[in-house]
Amino acid sequence: MIRIRRPAILFAVASAIYWQGVAGFIGIINPLAGTDVAPFWMVALANIVPAALYAVLALIFCHWLARRVLRQSQKRSEP
């Protein structure tokens, strides 16, 4: 049996926690700076960096998961 359920569930839970943290951070930053007062680059940075970081982490996780599935399936097919 290929075991990927736990890592996938943990990644999903960690993703939800991460995005709640990002949403909370942006919710704190916007009222402090004022949405009209904050420069465009700061708003763009606050929106782009968390998404880019998440994209990299998701890519690394999916690559690791695919390699694990491949290794486990190869072990199952060996006599």
N, C-alpha and C positions, 0 to 999 in steps of 0.2 A: 504494500500500500504506500502510495506517495503521500508524505506528510507535509502539507502546505497550509493547512487550516489555521493553526495557531499563529504562524508568522503573518498571514494575511489579516487575521482578526486584530492582532496587535498593531499592525500598520494602520488599519482603518481607525482604530481607537486613538492612536497617536496622531493621526491626521486631524481627527475631529478636535482633539485637545489643542493642537497647534493652531488651527484656524480660529478657535475660540479665543486663544491668546492674542492672535493678530487682530481680530475684530475688537477685542477689549483695548488693546494698545492704540489702535486708530481711533476708537471711541473716546479715549482719554486725550489724545493729541489734538483732535479737531476742536473741541470746546476750548482748550487752553490757548491755542494759537488763533482760533477764529478761522472759519473756512475762507473768508475773504482776505485775511491778513497773511496767511501762510503763503510763501512763494511757491510757484508752480513746481519747481524742481524738488522741493521738500515733499509736496504732496505726491508727486510721481515716484520719488524714492521710497516713500512709505508704502506705496501700493505695489511697486515693481519688485523690490528686494524680497519681501516675504514669499511672493509667488515664484520668483526665480529660485530661491532657496528650496522651496517645496518641490519644484520641478526637478532639481538636481537630486534631492533625496529620494523622490519617487523613482527616478531613473535608476539610481544605484540599487534601491530595493528590488525593483522589477528585474534587473539584471541578475542580482544575487538569487532571487526566487527562481528564475528560469534555469540558472545553472544548477540549482539544487534539484529541481524537478528532473532535469536531464540526467544528473548523476544517479538519482534514485531509480529512474526508469531503466538506466543501463544496468544497474545492479540487479534489478528484478529479472531482466532478460538473460543474464548470465546463468549458466547451469550450475 
